[in-house]
Structure formats: C-alpha cells, structure tokens
C-alpha cells in the first residue's frame, strides 16, 4: 500500500526538493503538487492524498486557513506543516486547525519520512526542536518578544492599513485581494498579538514596535 502525498508550497524549488528527497522510497507516491493552495481544495476529491505537506506562508490563501479547510473537507487526511516558522503561535494554530505534524524546512530525509509515516498511521509528529521550544515555553512561561512575532509582508501591509482606519473592503480594493483574504489576515493578526478587537490590535502592535 502506497502513501499518497500532496505537496503545497509557493516555491517550486521546495516542491522539487521534496520530490527528490522522497523519490527513493517505493511506498511513497506524490500524486499532486501545487503552488496555489486553492487548487488543492479543488483537487482533493480527485487525488485523495493520505498526507499533505503544507507550507504556512503562501500568497493567495495562507497555510493556516488552508489547513482548516482541508481538515474540514477531508478529516482523514494527515496534514504536516513544513515551514521555517518556529514560533509557538504558528505551531499551536496549525495543530488547532487540524495539522498532525510540524516540521522545519531544514529537516533531513529520514525525519521527513518518519513524520509522513507517523502521521499516515494516525499519530502526531513534531520536530524535536519544536518540542523543545514548546516545552521551554511551558516551563519558563516566557512570553514572546516583538522579534518572536514575525509578520508576513502581506500581514504588515494590512496591519498598517488597519492602523490608518481602512475598512476590510477598502483594504481588499487597495491591495487587489479578496475580502475573505483580508478577513483571514486580520484574524491571524489578532491571534498572533492575542487581542480581541481593532483598538487592541493597533495598541499592541505599537507597543511591540510593529508599526512605524
């Protein structure tokens, strides 16, 4: 029985690298890859992947939202976040949204294979450095510093426009993106900064030096 894999990453170099890493394993079959997360949603019923390797930071639909949607339409599909983000916010949110695994992009071949097989078997797999980071946070109670809350380029743009009192619709029109995308980014921002509303978002962003 082969494990069917789908890869979603906006960098073709990463996709090709993953294909090369997994090529030697006869029980692994890459059935689908894309640089556009929305295409995965369109093709889930066609390819029915057992495991999805999913980047978090993508232009059209971010990995957190895509993870939630994939888990909703196909709860039996294992999802592994494959990213450079080590911050606990990303880890916890991906797990809440249905991911079963979390790996860093500098992972080696044996670890990648072990993560895929573990998630395929219905278990959870976290990179060892990720486990250490979460454990350290629990033990020390250390809170994130401004530098431990990296914003994507799009999140920074939207945060600035929110601070300038643009509405979601105005932001969508100005950046030529959908209203839904703006709403998703706004939600991610409030979660990252642990606030409840726009006023709190702007105040916390200024406090952390995220706004000029």
Phi and psi in degrees as GROMACS dihedral restraints (atoms count N, CA, C in turn):
[ dihedral_restraints ]
;  ai    aj    ak    al  type     phi  dphi    fc
    3     4     5     6     1   -88.1    20    10
    4     5     6     7     1   147.8    20    10
    6     7     8     9     1   -91.7    20    10
    7     8     9    10     1   116.7    20    10
    9    10    11    12     1   -85.6    20    10
   10    11    12    13     1   126.4    20    10
   12    13    14    15     1  -115.6    20    10
   13    14    15    16     1   138.4    20    10
   15    16    17    18     1  -117.0    20    10
   16    17    18    19     1   138.7    20    10
   18    19    20    21     1  -117.7    20    10
   19    20    21    22     1   129.6    20    10
   21    22    23    24     1  -126.9    20    10
   22    23    24    25     1   111.3    20    10
   24    25    26    27     1  -156.0    20    10
   25    26    27    28     1   139.4    20    10
   27    28    29    30     1   -80.4    20    10
   28    29    30    31     1    -1.3    20    10
   30    31    32    33     1  -109.6    20    10
   31    32    33    34     1   117.2    20    10
   33    34    35    36     1   -61.6    20    10
   34    35    36    37     1   -32.2    20    10
   36    37    38    39     1   -60.9    20    10
   37    38    39    40     1   -40.1    20    10
   39    40    41    42     1   -67.5    20    10
   40    41    42    43     1   -44.2    20    10
   42    43    44    45     1   -58.1    20    10
   43    44    45    46     1   -48.3    20    10
   45    46    47    48     1   -65.1    20    10
   46    47    48    49     1   -35.4    20    10
   48    49    50    51     1   -64.2    20    10
   49    50    51    52     1   -41.5    20    10
   51    52    53    54     1   -66.2    20    10
   52    53    54    55     1   -39.4    20    10
   54    55    56    57     1   -60.9    20    10
   55    56    57    58     1   -42.4    20    10
   57    58    59    60     1   -64.4    20    10
   58    59    60    61     1   -42.1    20    10
   60    61    62    63     1   -64.0    20    10
   61    62    63    64     1   -35.0    20    10
   63    64    65    66     1   -94.0    20    10
   64    65    66    67     1   -11.0    20    10
   66    67    68    69     1   -55.6    20    10
   67    68    69    70     1   -37.6    20    10
   69    70    71    72     1   -68.1    20    10
   70    71    72    73     1   -16.2    20    10
   72    73    74    75     1   -94.0    20    10
   73    74    75    76     1   112.7    20    10
   75    76    77    78     1   -67.1    20    10
   76    77    78    79     1   -23.1    20    10
   78    79    80    81     1   -90.0    20    10
   79    80    81    82     1     4.2    20    10
   81    82    83    84     1  -110.2    20    10
   82    83    84    85     1   129.1    20    10
   84    85    86    87     1  -128.6    20    10
   85    86    87    88     1   119.1    20    10
   87    88    89    90     1   -85.3    20    10
   88    89    90    91     1   109.3    20    10
   90    91    92    93     1   -94.7    20    10
   91    92    93    94     1   -17.6    20    10
   93    94    95    96     1  -161.2    20    10
   94    95    96    97     1   141.4    20    10
   96    97    98    99     1  -144.2    20    10
   97    98    99   100     1   149.7    20    10
   99   100   101   102     1  -157.3    20    10
  100   101   102   103     1   155.0    20    10
  102   103   104   105     1   -99.6    20    10
  103   104   105   106     1    -0.4    20    10
  105   106   107   108     1  -122.5    20    10
  106   107   108   109     1   112.8    20    10
  108   109   110   111     1   -59.2    20    10
  109   110   111   112     1   -32.0    20    10
  111   112   113   114     1   -63.9    20    10
  112   113   114   115     1   -30.1    20    10
  114   115   116   117     1   -67.6    20    10
  115   116   117   118     1   -31.9    20    10
  117   118   119   120     1   -61.6    20    10
  118   119   120   121     1   -45.5    20    10
  120   121   122   123     1   -60.1    20    10
  121   122   123   124     1   -38.2    20    10
  123   124   125   126     1   -67.7    20    10
  124   125   126   127     1   -29.7    20    10
  126   127   128   129     1  -106.6    20    10
  127   128   129   130     1     2.5    20    10
  129   130   131   132     1   -56.0    20    10
  130   131   132   133     1   -44.7    20    10
  132   133   134   135     1   -69.6    20    10
  133   134   135   136     1   -23.7    20    10
  135   136   137   138     1   -79.9    20    10
  136   137   138   139     1   -49.5    20    10
  138   139   140   141     1   -94.3    20    10
  139   140   141   142     1   -23.4    20    10
  141   142   143   144     1    45.1    20    10
  142   143   144   145     1    60.2    20    10
  144   145   146   147     1   -66.9    20    10
  145   146   147   148     1   147.1    20    10
  147   148   149   150     1   -80.8    20    10
  148   149   150   151     1   -35.5    20    10
  150   151   152   153     1  -137.3    20    10
  151   152   153   154     1   136.3    20    10
  153   154   155   156     1  -112.1    20    10
  154   155   156   157     1   125.9    20    10
  156   157   158   159     1   -94.0    20    10
  157   158   159   160     1   116.2    20    10
  159   160   161   162     1  -125.8    20    10
  160   161   162   163     1   122.5    20    10
  162   163   164   165     1   -74.2    20    10
  163   164   165   166     1   151.8    20    10
  165   166   167   168     1   -88.9    20    10
  166   167   168   169     1   -43.3    20    10
  168   169   170   171     1   -97.2    20    10
  169   170   171   172     1   104.7    20    10
  171   172   173   174     1  -135.6    20    10
  172   173   174   175     1   156.1    20    10
  174   175   176   177     1   -72.8    20    10
  175   176   177   178     1   -43.3    20    10
  177   178   179   180     1   -84.5    20    10
  178   179   180   181     1   -50.2    20    10
  180   181   182   183     1  -136.3    20    10
  181   182   183   184     1   123.6    20    10
  183   184   185   186     1   -74.1    20    10
  184   185   186   187     1   159.7    20    10
  186   187   188   189     1   -61.4    20    10
  187   188   189   190     1   -31.0    20    10
  189   190   191   192     1   -64.3    20    10
  190   191   192   193     1   -46.2    20    10
  192   193   194   195     1   -68.9    20    10
  193   194   195   196     1   -41.2    20    10
  195   196   197   198     1   -63.5    20    10
  196   197   198   199     1   -40.3    20    10
  198   199   200   201     1   -57.6    20    10
  199   200   201   202     1   -46.6    20    10
  201   202   203   204     1   -61.0    20    10
  202   203   204   205     1   -42.3    20    10
  204   205   206   207     1   -70.7    20    10
  205   206   207   208     1   -41.6    20    10
  207   208   209   210     1   -63.4    20    10
  208   209   210   211     1   -43.5    20    10
  210   211   212   213     1   -63.1    20    10
  211   212   213   214     1   -34.0    20    10
  213   214   215   216     1   -70.0    20    10
  214   215   216   217     1   -45.2    20    10
  216   217   218   219     1   -81.2    20    10
  217   218   219   220     1   -24.0    20    10
  219   220   221   222     1  -145.0    20    10
  220   221   222   223     1    73.2    20    10
  222   223   224   225     1   -61.0    20    10
  223   224   225   226     1   -17.8    20    10
  225   226   227   228     1   -84.1    20    10
  226   227   228   229     1    -8.7    20    10
  228   229   230   231     1   -81.9    20    10
  229   230   231   232     1   128.2    20    10
  231   232   233   234     1   -77.8    20    10
  232   233   234   235     1   136.7    20    10
  234   235   236   237     1  -120.9    20    10
  235   236   237   238     1   126.1    20    10
  237   238   239   240     1  -117.0    20    10
  238   239   240   241     1   118.9    20    10
  240   241   242   243     1   -73.7    20    10
  241   242   243   244     1   131.0    20    10
  243   244   245   246     1  -125.9    20    10
  244   245   246   247     1   106.1    20    10
  246   247   248   249     1  -151.4    20    10
  247   248   249   250     1   173.3    20    10
  249   250   251   252     1   -98.5    20    10
  250   251   252   253     1    -6.0    20    10
  252   253   254   255     1   -79.6    20    10
  253   254   255   256     1   124.7    20    10
  255   256   257   258     1  -108.0    20    10
  256   257   258   259     1    -2.6    20    10
  258   259   260   261     1   -68.5    20    10
  259   260   261   262     1   141.0    20    10
  261   262   263   264     1   -61.3    20    10
  262   263   264   265     1   -29.1    20    10
  264   265   266   267     1   -57.5    20    10
  265   266   267   268     1   -47.8    20    10
  267   268   269   270     1   -64.0    20    10
  268   269   270   271     1   -43.8    20    10
  270   271   272   273     1   -61.0    20    10
  271   272   273   274     1   -52.3    20    10
  273   274   275   276     1   -63.8    20    10
  274   275   276   277     1   -40.1    20    10
  276   277   278   279     1   -68.3    20    10
  277   278   279   280     1   -40.2    20    10
  279   280   281   282     1   -64.2    20    10
  280   281   282   283     1   -41.3    20    10
  282   283   284   285     1   -65.7    20    10
  283   284   285   286     1   -39.8    20    10
  285   286   287   288     1   -63.9    20    10
  286   287   288   289     1   -32.9    20    10
  288   289   290   291     1   -84.1    20    10
  289   290   291   292     1     0.3    20    10
  291   292   293   294     1   117.1    20    10
  292   293   294   295     1     0.0    20    10
  294   295   296   297     1   -70.0    20    10
  295   296   297   298     1   147.0    20    10
  297   298   299   300     1  -109.8    20    10
  298   299   300   301     1    -8.9    20    10
  300   301   302   303     1  -144.8    20    10
  301   302   303   304     1   156.4    20    10
  303   304   305   306     1  -146.0    20    10
  304   305   306   307     1   114.5    20    10
  306   307   308   309     1  -125.4    20    10
  307   308   309   310     1   152.6    20    10
  309   310   311   312     1   -90.9    20    10
  310   311   312   313     1   152.4    20    10
  312   313   314   315     1   -70.5    20    10
  313   314   315   316     1   -10.9    20    10
  315   316   317   318     1   -91.3    20    10
  316   317   318   319     1    13.8    20    10
  318   319   320   321     1   -62.5    20    10
  319   320   321   322     1   151.9    20    10
  321   322   323   324     1   -91.8    20    10
  322   323   324   325     1   171.7    20    10
  324   325   326   327     1   -60.2    20    10
  325   326   327   328     1   -49.2    20    10
  327   328   329   330     1   -61.0    20    10
  328   329   330   331     1   -38.0    20    10
  330   331   332   333     1   -67.3    20    10
  331   332   333   334     1   -41.6    20    10
  333   334   335   336     1   -59.6    20    10
  334   335   336   337     1   -46.0    20    10
  336   337   338   339     1   -63.1    20    10
  337   338   339   340     1   -44.5    20    10
  339   340   341   342     1   -61.4    20    10
  340   341   342   343     1   -40.9    20    10
  342   343   344   345     1   -62.7    20    10
  343   344   345   346     1   -44.9    20    10
  345   346   347   348     1   -61.8    20    10
  346   347   348   349     1   -47.6    20    10
  348   349   350   351     1   -65.6    20    10
  349   350   351   352     1   -38.0    20    10
  351   352   353   354     1   -65.1    20    10
  352   353   354   355     1   -47.8    20    10
  354   355   356   357     1   -67.1    20    10
  355   356   357   358     1   -38.5    20    10
  357   358   359   360     1   -59.0    20    10
  358   359   360   361     1   -34.7    20    10
  360   361   362   363     1   -85.2    20    10
  361   362   363   364     1    10.8    20    10
  363   364   365   366     1    86.0    20    10
  364   365   366   367     1    12.7    20    10
  366   367   368   369     1  -108.2    20    10
  367   368   369   370     1   172.2    20    10
  369   370   371   372     1  -101.2    20    10
  370   371   372   373     1   142.6    20    10
  372   373   374   375     1  -134.3    20    10
  373   374   375   376     1   123.5    20    10
  375   376   377   378     1  -120.6    20    10
  376   377   378   379     1   137.7    20    10
  378   379   380   381     1   -53.2    20    10
  379   380   381   382     1   141.8    20    10
  381   382   383   384     1   -58.2    20    10
  382   383   384   385     1   -38.4    20    10
  384   385   386   387     1   -67.6    20    10
  385   386   387   388     1   -30.7    20    10
  387   388   389   390     1   -69.1    20    10
  388   389   390   391     1   -43.3    20    10
  390   391   392   393     1   -58.2    20    10
  391   392   393   394     1   -44.1    20    10
  393   394   395   396     1   -63.8    20    10
  394   395   396   397     1   -40.2    20    10
  396   397   398   399     1   -64.3    20    10
  397   398   399   400     1   -44.9    20    10
  399   400   401   402     1   -66.2    20    10
  400   401   402   403     1   -41.3    20    10
  402   403   404   405     1   -64.1    20    10
  403   404   405   406     1   -41.3    20    10
  405   406   407   408     1   -62.8    20    10
  406   407   408   409     1   -38.8    20    10
  408   409   410   411     1   -65.5    20    10
  409   410   411   412     1   -40.2    20    10
  411   412   413   414     1   -66.2    20    10
  412   413   414   415     1   -43.7    20    10
  414   415   416   417     1   -70.4    20    10
  415   416   417   418     1   -46.6    20    10
  417   418   419   420     1   -87.5    20    10
  418   419   420   421     1   -23.1    20    10
  420   421   422   423     1    67.3    20    10
  421   422   423   424     1    18.2    20    10
  423   424   425   426     1   -68.3    20    10
  424   425   426   427     1   129.6    20    10
  426   427   428   429     1   -87.9    20    10
  427   428   429   430     1   158.3    20    10
  429   430   431   432     1   -68.0    20    10
  430   431   432   433     1   143.2    20    10
  432   433   434   435     1   -92.2    20    10
  433   434   435   436     1   168.5    20    10
  435   436   437   438     1   -54.2    20    10
  436   437   438   439     1   -34.8    20    10
  438   439   440   441     1   -77.9    20    10
  439   440   441   442     1   -10.0    20    10
  441   442   443   444     1   -96.3    20    10
  442   443   444   445     1     7.9    20    10
  444   445   446   447     1  -122.2    20    10
  445   446   447   448     1    73.8    20    10
  447   448   449   450     1   -71.5    20    10
  448   449   450   451     1   137.3    20    10
  450   451   452   453     1  -104.5    20    10
  451   452   453   454     1   144.8    20    10
  453   454   455   456     1   -70.7    20    10
  454   455   456   457     1   165.6    20    10
  456   457   458   459     1   -58.0    20    10
  457   458   459   460     1   -43.1    20    10
  459   460   461   462     1   -66.8    20    10
  460   461   462   463     1   -39.6    20    10
  462   463   464   465     1   -62.7    20    10
  463   464   465   466     1   -39.4    20    10
  465   466   467   468     1   -64.0    20    10
  466   467   468   469     1   -41.2    20    10
  468   469   470   471     1   -62.2    20    10
  469   470   471   472     1   -46.2    20    10
  471   472   473   474     1   -68.3    20    10
  472   473   474   475     1   -39.8    20    10
  474   475   476   477     1   -59.6    20    10
  475   476   477   478     1   -43.3    20    10
  477   478   479   480     1   -62.6    20    10
  478   479   480   481     1   -42.1    20    10
  480   481   482   483     1   -70.7    20    10
  481   482   483   484     1   -34.5    20    10
  483   484   485   486     1   -62.0    20    10
  484   485   486   487     1   -44.0    20    10
  486   487   488   489     1   -63.6    20    10
  487   488   489   490     1   -27.4    20    10
  489   490   491   492     1   -88.1    20    10
  490   491   492   493     1     9.3    20    10
  492   493   494   495     1    70.9    20    10
  493   494   495   496     1    28.3    20    10
  495   496   497   498     1   -74.9    20    10
  496   497   498   499     1   144.1    20    10
  498   499   500   501     1   -80.1    20    10
  499   500   501   502     1   167.0    20    10
  501   502   503   504     1   -57.6    20    10
  502   503   504   505     1   -43.4    20    10
  504   505   506   507     1   -63.8    20    10
  505   506   507   508     1   -41.6    20    10
  507   508   509   510     1   -65.6    20    10
  508   509   510   511     1   -37.8    20    10
  510   511   512   513     1   -64.8    20    10
  511   512   513   514     1   -43.6    20    10
  513   514   515   516     1   -59.3    20    10
  514   515   516   517     1   -44.1    20    10
  516   517   518   519     1   -68.4    20    10
  517   518   519   520     1   -39.1    20    10
  519   520   521   522     1   -69.1    20    10
  520   521   522   523     1   -37.2    20    10
  522   523   524   525     1   -97.1    20    10
  523   524   525   526     1    -0.8    20    10
  525   526   527   528     1    59.1    20    10
  526   527   528   529     1    45.3    20    10
  528   529   530   531     1  -129.4    20    10
  529   530   531   532     1   169.2    20    10
  531   532   533   534     1   -75.8    20    10
  532   533   534   535     1   156.7    20    10
  534   535   536   537     1   -61.4    20    10
  535   536   537   538     1   -38.2    20    10
  537   538   539   540     1   -61.8    20    10
  538   539   540   541     1   -39.3    20    10
  540   541   542   543     1   -65.1    20    10
  541   542   543   544     1   -41.5    20    10
  543   544   545   546     1   -61.7    20    10
  544   545   546   547     1   -45.1    20    10
  546   547   548   549     1   -62.1    20    10
  547   548   549   550     1   -37.9    20    10
  549   550   551   552     1   -65.9    20    10
  550   551   552   553     1   -44.9    20    10
  552   553   554   555     1   -63.7    20    10
  553   554   555   556     1   -39.7    20    10
  555   556   557   558     1   -63.1    20    10
  556   557   558   559     1   -42.0    20    10
  558   559   560   561     1   -63.0    20    10
  559   560   561   562     1   -43.5    20    10
  561   562   563   564     1   -61.5    20    10
  562   563   564   565     1   -39.4    20    10
  564   565   566   567     1   -64.1    20    10
  565   566   567   568     1   -44.6    20    10
  567   568   569   570     1   -65.6    20    10
  568   569   570   571     1   -34.4    20    10
  570   571   572   573     1   -70.9    20    10
  571   572   573   574     1   -41.2    20    10
  573   574   575   576     1   -63.2    20    10
  574   575   576   577     1   -39.2    20    10
  576   577   578   579     1   -95.6    20    10
  577   578   579   580     1     0.9    20    10
  579   580   581   582     1    56.0    20    10
  580   581   582   583     1    51.1    20    10
  582   583   584   585     1  -125.0    20    10
  583   584   585   586     1   170.7    20    10
  585   586   587   588     1  -110.7    20    10
  586   587   588   589     1   -22.2    20    10
  588   589   590   591     1  -146.8    20    10
  589   590   591   592     1   180.0    20    10
  591   592   593   594     1   -63.4    20    10
  592   593   594   595     1   -42.6    20    10
  594   595   596   597     1   -60.6    20    10
  595   596   597   598     1   -43.8    20    10
  597   598   599   600     1   -66.9    20    10
  598   599   600   601     1   -34.5    20    10
  600   601   602   603     1   -64.3    20    10
  601   602   603   604     1   -48.3    20    10
  603   604   605   606     1   -65.6    20    10
  604   605   606   607     1   -43.6    20    10
  606   607   608   609     1   -60.6    20    10
  607   608   609   610     1   -46.8    20    10
  609   610   611   612     1   -68.3    20    10
  610   611   612   613     1   -38.2    20    10
  612   613   614   615     1   -62.9    20    10
  613   614   615   616     1   -40.9    20    10
  615   616   617   618     1   -67.2    20    10
  616   617   618   619     1   -40.2    20    10
  618   619   620   621     1   -62.1    20    10
  619   620   621   622     1   -36.6    20    10
  621   622   623   624     1   -90.3    20    10
  622   623   624   625     1     2.0    20    10
  624   625   626   627     1    76.0    20    10
  625   626   627   628     1    24.3    20    10
  627   628   629   630     1   -90.3    20    10
  628   629   630   631     1    -7.9    20    10
  630   631   632   633     1  -121.0    20    10
  631   632   633   634     1   138.7    20    10
